[in-house]
């Protein structure tokens, strides 16, 4: 049990670091592009097909099909071609991947080419958790761009972002078989070119010539890319496409998948109507920093009230919370007049948030007998204001047996 907990903790910590790395990389790349092109020229494709999959799953073949099916004329963006530096080639030959910063900068820059205005296919991105997080950040940034240019003269160039996620999947045995078969055909073709002098030789992956490196390439996909791609479902609706079987059968599955994804896309006008309401991820992105700023503001500008609320939390609320440490949940009623000030309520919630709790409050007004009218002998009630606080936090697990 303790081993599983420690593994989960390591995984969570690793993910946190990757998210932070992605935020730094993306902001650096985005600011660089904004300085180079200018804010008004950051115009991205109307829709983008992010095509990924296991080695040998048929991405190249299906790219041509998707282009015909969606009437796209611009050539696909092949990440493998963008990364044609000697260092990147050494990594690819070993079945590994190039650096995230390099990949992200090249991909996002390429998408700004006007030739992709109506749509683009990106083959081979994202492949790591950092790249996945950057893709999420790109989507959010494009939504913000659209929202900022609604009703502007250039509105038509800032469409609602439409991201289609297509992941072709085959198992390891089929992947290795296809990689080696592709290597065999390419090798035979190159030999024929050498013998006849007709045509040009084709680059051949070293992973397509050796079973061990072919398996390493698949395992890199399964252990890094596959796991990372699953987290994209936080923002996007998609299924992995079974790439086993004939080319036609796979194409039918891709069409069904694209229909499914399109059925979940809002129309532009509907999107624009809803866009002033921020999505949850936008709200929480800078929540920690904003919380710190608010607490510092309370201390600097309302130090007396802030002290009163903190003392109230320590003296009256904390003892009750400690008695509920096992359940991780406490409901506390209070009639303290300090809470009649809305700012005090905001302070209360922020104090608990900073300490790792979740605090919510609702107000209840209760009529209670106050006095007897001496003339009519009727009971006159007064309104009692009761604040009900709900405090939740990770409870204590008790070992049994």
C-alpha positions, 0 to 999 in steps of 0.5 A: 500500500505504501509503495503505491502511495509513494509511486502516485506521489512521485507521478504527481510531483513529476506531472507538476514539474512538467506543467511548470516547465510547459508554462515557462516554455510556452510563455517564452515561445509565445512572447518571442513570436509576439515580439517578432510578428506583432500581436495583430499578426498572430493569426492561426489556422481555422482548424488544426488536425493534430495527428499522432500515433504509434510507429508504423500506424500509417500516419503518412498514408492517412494524412493524405486521406484527411487532406482529401476528406477535409479539402485541405490544400496546404502541405502537412506540417511534418515534425520529423522534417522540422527537426532535421538538425544533426542533433535531432537526427541522432536522437531519432536514430536512437529511437528517442525525441528532440527537446520540447522547446525546439519542437514547440517553437518550430511547430507554433511558428510554422502554423503562422504561415498564411498558407495554413489559414484555412486548415493544417495537419500537424503530423507527430505532435504532441509527443511528450507531457510538456508538449501536451501541456503546451498544446492545451496552453495554445488552445486557451491562448487562441480562445483568448485571442478570439475573445479579444478581437470579437467585433473588431475589423480583423475578427475574421482572422481570429476564429474559434479554435478547432482542434481535432485530435487523431491518434492511430494505435497499433500494438507492439507486434504490429508496429515492429512488423510494419517498421521493419517491412517499411525499412525492407521496401525502402532499402530495396527501392534505394538499391534499385535506384543505385543499380538503374540510376533512375529516381532518387534514394529515400532516407531510411530510418535506422529504426526501420532496419533493426528490430531492437531499435524498432521496439525501443521506438514503440516503447518510447511511444507507449511509455511517453507519448501514449500516456501523455496524449490521454491527458488531452481529454481534459480539454478535448473529446476524442478516441484512439483510432484502431489502425489495425486492418486495411487502409479503407477500414482505418479511413472509415474509423477516422471519418467516424471519429471526425464526425464524433468530434465535430458533433461536440463543437459549438458553432461560431456564434454560440461560442462567441455568445458564451465566450465572456464566461471564462472556462475553469482552467483559465480561472485557476491558471493564476489562482495561487498568485492572485490569492497571495496578492489578495492576502498581502493586500488585506495585511497592508490595507485592512490589517485590523480586520484581517487580524480579527478574522485570523484570530477568530479562525485560530480561536473558534474555528480551528478547535472544531476543525481539529476534532473533525480531522479524521473525516476531513469535513466540518460544518460550523455555524457562526453569528459573529458580527464581523462577518457582516462585512463582506470583506471579512468573509472574503478574507476567511475563505482566502485564509483557508485556501492558502492553508490548503483547505476548501471553505464555502459559506452560505447565509441563513436568516432565522426569525427568533422570538424577541419580545412581546408587544405590550399593547397587542400581546403579540410576539415580535420576532427579530431576524438572526443572521447565521453564517454556515461554513463548510470546511473540507480537507484531506482526512486521516486514513485509519488503518484497520485490521 
